[in-house]
Amino acid sequence: MFVKPIEFKAKVKSIINLVPSIFEYKFEVLDLDFEYKAGQFAMMIFDSLIDDSKNVSRAYSISSKPNSKEFELCVEIIEGGQAGTYFSALTEGQIVDFKGPFGMCYIKPENQNDLIMIATGTGIAPIKSIVDDLIAKGDKRKIEILFGVRYEENIFYQDLLDSYSKHENINARITLSKPSEDWNGLKGRVTSHLDEFNWENKDLYICGNGAMIREVRQFGLDQGLDKKQIHLEIFDS
C-alpha cells in the first residue's frame, strides 16, 4: 500500500560516532506517527548555509526497522559539505524537519525469494533496516550479506553483522578493498566476490556508490535475474 509522504518534526535522541566520519543519529518523531517500510528513506530539510531564503533537503536511508515513533540514520560526515556541516552541528534534544517516506527498495509482501544483499559504506543502512525487520518478523528466508569498506578503521556494524551470522539462515561478511597485511578476512572489492553466490531464484539488493551498483546489477542480469528482482539505492555523495 502506498503511503503518502508527510512533513514532520523529530527530536535528536542520540548521536553515536561509529568510526571516523560515520555517525548514527536516532530521532524521536513528534506529534504524529511516521509510517515507513524497511528500506525506505527520508528527506532531511535544513536551511541553506549559503542562502537563508532557500530550503535544502537531502535523502538519507533509514537504518532501523519500522517504528512509527522513532528512526535511525547512518550518516557519513563529509568535511566542507553543506549537509556535513549541518549534521556536525546537531546536538541531542534539537528539533529538525523531515519529509517522507520515499523509495522502493523494500520487500513486497508477495516476494518470498531468498536474498543477496550487497552494500558499500553507509549503503549498509537500508540493508540493516530490512534485515532487522525480517528477523523481528521471524522470517527464515536465506540471506547473504556482503559489506565492503576500504580499510580496517572504516569497519562499522561489525558486532551487528556477527549477530546476523548467528542466525542459521543468514551469512554476513565484510570485505576490504585496501586491507593491511594483518587482515585475515575477505579481501577485494565486493564485485570480486560475486561469483561466490548462488544466483538462482534470488532477489538482489544493492546499496552504495553508483559505479559499484551498475557493475553488480549487470552481473545479476547476466546470471538470469529479472529486472524486477533487482532493487537498489545509490549513495553517491
C-alpha positions in Angstrom: 0.0 0.0 0.0 1.3 3.4 -0.9 2.0 5.7 2.0 1.9 9.4 1.1 5.0 11.3 2.2 4.4 13.8 5.1 6.4 16.6 6.6 7.1 16.2 10.2 9.4 17.2 13.1 11.7 15.0 15.0 13.9 15.4 18.1 17.5 14.2 18.2 17.6 11.4 20.8 21.2 10.3 20.5 24.3 10.6 18.4 26.9 7.8 18.2 30.2 8.1 16.4 30.6 4.6 14.9 34.0 5.2 13.2 35.7 8.4 12.0 33.3 10.3 9.7 30.4 7.8 10.2 27.7 8.7 12.8 24.4 7.1 13.8 21.6 9.5 14.7 18.5 8.4 16.5 15.4 10.6 16.2 12.1 10.7 18.1 9.1 11.6 15.9 7.0 14.4 17.4 3.2 14.9 17.3 2.3 12.1 14.8 3.1 8.7 13.5 5.7 8.2 10.8 4.9 5.1 8.9 7.6 3.7 6.7 8.8 0.4 5.2 12.1 -1.2 5.9 14.5 0.0 3.2 12.9 3.4 2.6 14.5 6.8 3.1 13.6 10.2 4.5 14.5 13.7 3.3 16.1 15.9 6.0 15.2 19.6 5.4 17.5 22.3 6.5 18.2 26.0 5.7 20.8 26.6 3.1 24.1 27.8 4.6 24.6 29.9 1.6 21.2 31.5 1.0 18.8 31.5 4.0 15.9 32.2 1.7 16.0 28.6 0.4 15.5 25.3 2.0 17.9 22.5 1.2 16.9 18.8 1.5 19.0 15.7 1.4 17.9 12.0 1.2 19.1 9.5 3.9 18.1 5.9 4.1 16.6 4.8 7.4 18.8 2.2 9.1 16.3 1.0 11.7 13.4 -1.4 11.4 9.9 0.3 11.1 8.8 2.1 14.3 6.2 4.9 13.9 7.7 6.8 16.9 11.4 6.8 16.1 14.0 6.0 13.5 17.8 6.0 12.9 20.0 7.3 10.2 23.6 6.2 9.4 25.4 9.3 8.0 28.8 9.9 6.6 30.1 13.4 7.5 32.0 14.9 4.6 34.1 17.9 5.7 33.2 21.1 3.9 29.9 19.7 2.7 26.7 21.6 3.4 24.9 18.6 4.8 28.0 17.5 6.7 28.3 21.0 8.4 24.6 20.7 9.4 24.9 17.2 10.9 28.1 18.1 12.7 26.3 20.9 14.5 23.4 18.8 15.6 23.0 18.2 19.4 20.8 15.9 21.5 17.4 17.5 22.0 17.5 19.6 18.9 14.3 19.6 16.7 14.8 19.0 12.9 12.4 18.8 9.9 11.9 15.8 7.7 9.7 14.6 4.9 9.0 11.0 4.0 8.9 8.2 3.5 10.3 7.7 -0.1 11.9 4.9 -2.1 11.0 1.5 -3.5 13.9 -0.5 -2.1 11.8 -2.7 0.2 10.4 -6.2 0.2 6.9 -6.6 -1.1 4.6 -9.0 0.8 4.3 -11.4 -2.1 8.1 -11.6 -2.5 9.4 -14.8 -0.7 12.7 -15.2 -2.6 16.0 -15.7 -0.8 18.1 -12.5 -0.8 21.6 -11.4 -1.9 22.3 -8.0 -0.3 25.5 -6.1 -1.2 26.5 -2.7 0.3 29.4 -0.4 0.5 29.9 2.4 3.1 26.7 3.9 4.5 24.8 1.9 1.9 24.5 -0.7 4.6 21.8 1.4 6.2 18.7 0.2 4.2 20.0 -3.4 4.3 20.3 -3.2 8.1 16.7 -1.9 8.2 15.4 -4.7 6.0 17.3 -7.5 7.8 16.4 -6.2 11.3 12.7 -6.2 10.2 12.9 -9.7 8.8 14.5 -11.0 12.0 11.8 -9.3 14.1 9.1 -10.9 12.0 10.7 -14.4 12.3 11.3 -14.6 8.6 13.6 -17.6 7.8 14.5 -17.0 4.1 18.2 -17.3 3.4 20.1 -14.0 3.3 23.6 -13.4 2.0 25.1 -10.0 3.0 28.3 -8.7 1.7 29.5 -5.4 3.1 32.5 -3.6 1.6 34.7 -0.9 3.0 38.3 0.2 2.3 40.4 -0.2 5.5 40.1 -1.9 8.9 39.5 1.5 10.5 36.4 2.0 8.2 34.6 -1.1 9.6 31.4 -0.3 11.5 28.5 -2.5 12.5 30.9 -5.4 13.0 29.1 -6.7 16.1 25.8 -6.3 14.2 26.9 -8.4 11.3 28.4 -11.0 13.6 25.0 -11.2 15.3 23.3 -11.7 12.0 25.5 -14.7 11.1 24.4 -16.4 14.4 21.1 -17.0 12.6 21.3 -20.2 10.6 19.6 -18.6 7.6 21.9 -15.5 7.4 25.5 -15.2 6.3 27.0 -11.8 6.7 30.6 -11.0 5.6 32.9 -8.0 5.3 35.4 -7.5 2.6 38.2 -4.8 2.5 39.3 -3.3 -0.8 42.6 -1.9 0.8 43.4 -4.3 3.6 46.5 -4.3 5.7 48.8 -7.3 5.8 47.3 -8.3 9.2 43.8 -8.6 7.8 42.6 -12.2 7.8 39.1 -11.7 6.3 37.8 -11.3 2.8 39.9 -9.0 0.5 39.0 -7.1 -2.6 36.0 -5.1 -3.7 32.5 -6.5 -3.3 32.5 -7.0 -7.1 35.3 -9.5 -6.9 33.2 -11.9 -4.8 30.0 -12.0 -7.0 30.7 -15.4 -8.4 30.7 -16.9 -4.9 26.9 -16.7 -4.7 24.2 -19.0 -5.9 22.0 -16.6 -8.0 19.1 -18.9 -8.8 15.7 -17.6 -7.6 17.2 -14.7 -5.7 16.3 -11.1 -5.2 19.2 -8.7 -5.2 19.5 -5.6 -3.1 22.4 -3.2 -3.9 23.2 -0.1 -1.9 26.3 2.1 -2.3 28.1 4.1 -5.0 26.8 4.2 -8.5 29.7 2.5 -10.2 29.5 -0.5 -7.9 25.8 -0.7 -8.3 25.9 -0.7 -12.1 28.5 -3.5 -12.1 26.6 -5.7 -9.6 23.3 -5.1 -11.3 24.7 -6.1 -14.7 26.3 -9.2 -13.1 22.9 -10.1 -11.6 21.2 -9.7 -15.0 23.9 -11.9 -16.6 23.1 -14.6 -14.1 19.5 -14.6 -15.3 17.8 -12.3 -12.7 14.8 -10.3 -14.0 15.0 -6.6 -13.6 12.1 -6.9 -11.1 14.3 -9.0 -8.9 16.9 -6.2 -8.5 16.4 -3.4 -6.0 18.9 -0.5 -5.5 19.7 2.7 -3.7 22.6 4.9 -4.9 24.7 6.6 -2.2 27.0 8.8 -4.3 28.0 11.9 -2.4 
